[in-house]
Amino acid sequence: MALRPRFDPEAHGLDTKFRLTKYTGLHGGACKVPNDVLNKLLEELVDGSSQYNGEQFLAAMVQSNMGIGLDTCIIPLRFGSLFLLQTTDFFYPLVDDPYMMGRIACANVLSDLYAMGATECDTMMMLLGVSSKFTEKERDIVVPLMMRGFKDCAEEGGTSITGGQTVLNPWCLIGGVATSVCQQNEFIMPSNAVPGDVLVLTKPLGTQVACNAHQWMEQKNDKWNKIKFIVSEEDVEKAYQDAMFNMSRLNRSAAQLMHTFNSHGATDVTGFGIIGHAKNLAKQQKNEVNFVIHNLPCINKMASIAKACGNMFGLLQGTSAETSGGLLICLPREQAAKYCAEIKKIEGHQAWIIGIVESGTRTAKIIEKPRVIEVQTLEDGTVQSVPPITTPRRTVAKHPALEHSKPLPISEVSQLNTQATILPVTEQQQLQTVETVSADVMHTQTLTHLTPVTTLQDGQQLHQVMVQDTQQYQQQMQQQAQFQNHHHQQ
């Protein structure tokens, strides 16, 4: 999907001061009822019984053990071994471009299906609340734009709109219902994570921060005065456009690759923030596991804004609401790097390994000082990590597992004194291609040096780890070869 030019109200016949976000008091995924309150409200709908048995055990498990609060309901049909997957979602505007708001709403609805690994949506319905505060002119211009954005996104997802409901409402809202009829092998139950799995995220965080900062900038209010010395207006405008782009793109390819690389379950990251959804997913697991998040990919400069605002957003704590966020996927460790490489090959967009699955009590946490990965959308429309300014160097204690030929287990490496860093390194401590599960994650063309430095009193060896760009290394080797040839000739 190409980047969309900035929305100009006058170009559509609207007043230059028209802002869609003025027609609501809450925005995007931030309108959700708090997770703990919602779980209590849903207790009345979960009675612990099920009418299904025998071959219908799968849906019975979902209904009786896993609860109603999943991304998508799974209902066995009366006909053969077919299942109905269905989800609904709607929210209030969080961006001022009506067309993009329609796309974001549609992508958000479909994402619930994609989180279950279901890639084919058979039909969609649109739910639309037309603000009673719109003038007739605004209504006749804005509503068709929102509907067109929703329709275009649905068609991009290989489906179509076959019905819906439109009402007048004080606040503008848009959403829909997505339905898919599947066989059991066409979706993935979100309950099979095992210790040693790796967590992958397919979109950056920070959409709420970006949208709020943009509003503050336009209003030039006290909150803008608080952050204007940290980020420029150009930074905020770029982050806002990046947020719109990310929220409007589909997680369909991410869902398809879940099958290819044997995903053990997933959820999409929306209004409860990444830690809220990670906890919900952890609760559904058959095995007693914990999810531990080390890295937080964020839209560029949004972490700085969040820090300046204290705990207002909770971005680094994982509680900041997201809208139409990425999939948080549990993958076997040996498949995670391949998954990220393949999604980049297909879409051009980067995905990030952000944490691990370990034995535990079915909960999730973010480490005390997670590594923030700055992310931006390039001019070619691809989403990538911002390149580091300098070549990172760090010194780590040599772990006992390095004495063996096996790769170092992630769970053990994470215990080293290397903040949010997971480096699978083999016994051959020479130059080798390494999949880096941290920092500027997934630079598979990066070379890593691991060389002895000294020995500690307890017998542990200190090793220096140096990550170096492949091209830089090749140039260095060529220079060394030229020097050696010259020396031998003498």
N, C-alpha and C positions, 0 to 999 in steps of 0.2 A: 504494500500500500504506500503510495507516494505521500510526501508531506503536504499538508493542506495549508494554503495561504492564510494569514491572520484574518479573522472574521471582521468585516467592515459593515456595520449596521446600515450606513447610508447607501451602500451599494445594493442593498436589498429593499430600499425604500423605507427604512426605519429611521427614527430619530438617532442622531449621533450619540446620544447618551443612553440608548437602549442597552440594558444588561439583563440577560435571561435570569441570572442568579438573584436578581432583586425580587423575583416572584416566588420566593420561598424563604423560610426561616432556617432550614437545615439543608445540608448539601451532600449529595452522593451517598456513599456508604456510611457516612457519619450519622445518618438518620436511624441506624439500627438500634433496636432495644438492646441494652447491655446483655452480654452473654449469660451471666448468672441469673439475671431476672428472666430472660427468655427460657432457660432450662427449667426454672420453677413453674413458669406458665404452661410449659409443654407437658408437665407431669400428668395433667388431666387427660391428655391424649394417649398416654402410654399406660396400658393396663396389664402388661406382662403376659398377655395371652395371645394366641395366634390360631387361626382357623386352618393353617396350612400344615401339611405333614408329608412324609415320604419324599418323593422327588422334588417337592416344593420347599425343602429344608432351607434353601438359600434365602428366599424371601422371608421365611419365618424367622430366620436368624436376624435379618435386618430389622424386622418389625419388633421382635420381642427383646433381643439382647442389645442391639445397636441403637435403638431409639429412633425418634422422628427427626432429630436435628441434623441430619446429614445434608450433603449438597443436593442430592437427588433421591426421590423415593423410587423404590424398586418393587414392582407389583407383578406377580406371576399371572399370566393370562390363562384363560380356560382352554386355549387352543395350543396343543403341543407343548413344546419347551420354550415358549416365547415369554419375554418379560417386557413390561411397560416401564420405561424410565421417564419421569416427569419432574419438572421443576418450575418454580415461578419466582420472580424477583421484580421489584420496581423501586425507584427512589426519585429524589428531587434533583433539579439541575445543580451541577457543580462547575459547569463551564458556560461561557456566554454564547458560544456558537451553537445554534439550534441543530444544525445538521450533525455536528460532532456529538452533541448530546444524544441524539437518536442512535448513532453508531455505538457509543459507549454503553447505552442501556441494553442494546441487543447483544453485544459482546459479553456483557455481564451475565445475562440470562443463559446464554449458550455455555458459558464457562462452567456452570454447575454440571452439565452433561459431560463436558470434557474432563472434569476432575474424576469422573468414574471411568475414564477411558473410552467412553462412547463418542464416536466421531461423526455419526450420521444422525441428524435431526430430521424427523419425518414431517413435522409441522410446527409452526409457531403461531401464537396469538399475541396481539399487541394490547397493552393496557395503557390508556392515555388519560391524564387529568389535565384539562384545559383550564388555565387560571381564569377565575372570574374577574380578575383585575386587568386582564388584557383589554386593550381597546379592540374594536372590530378589525381595524387595520392590522394591529399587531397579531391578533389571532389568525387572520387569513394569510399572513406571511410566515409567522413562526411555526405554527402547527404543521403545515405541509413540509417544511424543512426538517423538522424532527422526525416525521413519519418517513420521509425519503431516506434519511440517514439510517433509521432502523431497518427499512426494507433493503437498502443496499448491503448492509452488513449481513442480514439474513441470507441474501443471495450469495454472498461471498462464502458463507458457511454451508452452502449447498442445500438450503431449505427455502421455504416461502411462508408468507403470512396468510392464514386462511380464516382469520376471525379476530375477535377481541372485544373490547369495551371502551367507550369514550364517555367521560363525565365532566361536568363542571366542578371545579374544586378551588378553594381559596389559593392553594399553592399548586404550581405546575408540577406534574409528575409523569414519568414514563417508565414502562417496563414491559414484561410479557410472560408468556408461558411457553416452554419448550418441551416437546414430546418426542420420544424415540421408542420404537419397538425393536427389541434386540434378542438375539440368542445369547446364551450364557457366556459364550466365548468372545462376545463383542464388548463386554464391559469388565472392569476390574474392581473387585471388592476392595475397599480401603482398609483392610484389616490384617495384612500379612507381613508387616515389618518385622525384621529379626535383628538382633544385635549384630553390628558390623555393617549394616546398611548405611548408605550415604543419602543426605538430603540435598535435593536440587531445587532451585527456584528459577522460574522462566521469565520473570519480569522484575524490574527494579521497584523498590519501595519509595515512598515519599510523595504520592499523588496528592494526599490531603494537604501536606505542607506547601506544595507548589501552588495549588489552587488558592489556598488562603493567602499566601504571600502575594500572589497576583492581585487579589482583591484589595489587600492593604495598600499595595503600591498605587493602584488607581484611585483609592480614596484618600491617600496621603494622610492617614490617621496616625494615632500615637503608636500603634503596633509597627507601622512602617518606619517611623522615626527610630524605633528600637533596633531594627535590622538593616537600615539603609547604609550603615557604615561597615557592614559585614559583606553584603552582596550589592551589586550594581543593578540598575533597572534592566540592563541587558541580560544579566544572569537570571533574574526572575522571569523575564519574558521567555527566555530560552527554556527554562525549567517548566514553565506552564505549557508551552507548545510540546515539549517532550512528554509531559504527563498526559496530555490529550492524545497524543499519538500512541503511547503505550496502552492507555485504557481502551482505545478503540480497536486494537488488533486482537485477533482471535487466538485462543490457545489450542486450536484444532491440530496443528502439526505436533505440538507437545503431547497431545493425547494419543495421536497415532503412534508416536515413538515409545509411549509407555508399554505398548504391546511388544514392540520390537526388542526392547531391552529389559523385559521381564520385571516391570514395576510391581512393587509390593503394596501399592496404595498411594493415594494422593488426595489433596483438597485444593480448592482455590482460595487465594488470600484476598479477603474483602473487608467488610466493616468491622470485624473483631480484631484486626491487625494480625501480623504474622504470628505472634505468640499465642493469641486467642485461637486461631485456626489450627496451629500446631498442637495445642493442648486438646482441642476437640478431636483431632485425628489420633492423637496418642491414646485417648480414652477408648477408641474403637478397636484397638489392637487385640488380637488373640493372645499374643505373647506379652509378657511383662517387660516392657521396654520404656525408655525415656528418649525424647528427642533433644539433642543439645545443639544449639545454633551458635556458630563461631563467627560467621561473616554476614554482613548486612549490605547487599547491593542497594544503593540509593541514588535517586536522580541527583545529578551534580549540584552541589552546594546546599542541598536540602538538610543534610546533617548539621551543617554550620548554623542554619536558621533555627533548626530545632533546639540546638544547644543554647542559642541566644535567648530563646523563649522559655527557658527553664523546662518544666515538665508539662508544658501546655499540650504538646502533641504526643509525647511518648514514643517518638520514632526510634530512638536507640534502645528503648525498653521493649519494643515490639508491639506496643498497644495502639499506635497511630492507625486510624482507619484507612483502608485502601478501597478504591473502587475499581472493579474489573481488573483485579491484580493477576499475577502469574499463578501457575500451578506449583504447589509445594509437593514434591514427589519423593517417595522412598524407593531407592534403587539399590540393587546389589552393588557392592563396592567396585567390583571389576567391570561393571557396566556403566557407571556414572560418567566417567570421562568420555566414553564412546557416545553416550547419549548427548552430552553437551557439544561434542564435535559434530554429530550428525544434525542436530537442530540448527547449528550455525551454518552447516553446508546447505540445508534446505531453505531456511528463512533468511540467513544472513545475520540473524540476531544472536547475541550471546546469552547463554544460560550459565548459572553459577552453582557450584557446589558450596553449600553454606553450613553444613553441619553433619552430625553423625547420629546413628541410632545405637544406644547402649542398653544393657540390662537395667531395669528400673521399675517404677511403679505407675506406668502409664501416664506420664505427665511430660511437660516440655519446659525448657528454660533457655535463656540466652546467657552466655558467659558474661562475667562482670564487665570486661572491656572488649566488646566485639570489634572486629576489624571492619571499618566502613569502606566499601568499594564504590567509588564515584562512577556514575554511569551517565552517558549522554547519547543522544540520537544524532548520528552524523548526517551530512548533507545528502548522502545517498539513501537515507531512510533506514539504515541499519543501527541497531542499538548495541553499543559496545562500552566496555570499561574505559575510563579515562586513563591513558598511559601514565605510568609513574614517571616522575620527574628525574629520578636518579635510579641507578641499578641497586636493588636492595641487597644488603649484606647482613647476615646475622650469625652469631656463634651459638651452637647448641651442644649439650652434653651428649656424648656417644652413648646410645641406648644399648643394653645388652643384646637386644634382638638383632642388632647390626652384625653380630658375630656369626649369624646363620645365613643361609642362602635364601631363606624366604623373605618376601617383602615385609617391612615393618608394619604390624597391625595398626590401623588408624587409632584404635582406642588407646594404645600404648603411646603412640607418638604425641597424641593430644595431651598427655600428662607431662610432657617435657616443658621446660620453662621457655616456651616459644609461643607468644600470644597469638591465639586463634590460628595456629599454623599446623597443617597436616601434610607431611611430605613422605610419600612412599619411596623409600630408597633401598636398593638392593645391596648385597655384599660387595659387589664389584664397585669399589669406591673411586671410580675413575669418571671421566666425562660420560654422561649418558642422558638420553631424553627422559624427562621426568614429568609426570602429571601432577601439577601443583594444586592441591585442594585447599587453597586459601588465598590471602592477599589479593593479587590481581589474577584471580582464579582462572585455571584452564589454559595457560599458555603452553600448549603441547609442543611447540617448537622451541622451547626454552632449554638451555643446557645448564646443568647444575654441577658445580664442583663440590666435593666433600673431601677435605684434606685435613690430616692430623695437625694440631697446633701444639698441644701440651698435655700432660697427664696430671690429674688432680691427686690429692692425698689419698682419697678412697679408691684410687685405681681407675676411675672413669677418665676417659680421654675426651678432651675438648676438640671438636671438629669445626672448621669454618665452612659454612654453606654459602656459596656465591651463585646467584642466579644471573645468567648472562644471555643476552639475545644471540640467536644462532648466527645472524649475519655479522654481528660484532666479533663473535668468536672466530668465524671463518677468516675475517680480515686479520685478526691477531695471529692466527696460525700461518697465514700466507707471509706475514712480515717475519715471523720466526724462521720459516723455511728459507726465505731469501737471505736472512742473516747467517743461518747455518751454512748455506751453499757458499756464501762469500767467505766465511771463515775457513771452510775446507779447501777452497781454492788457494788461499794464502798458505 
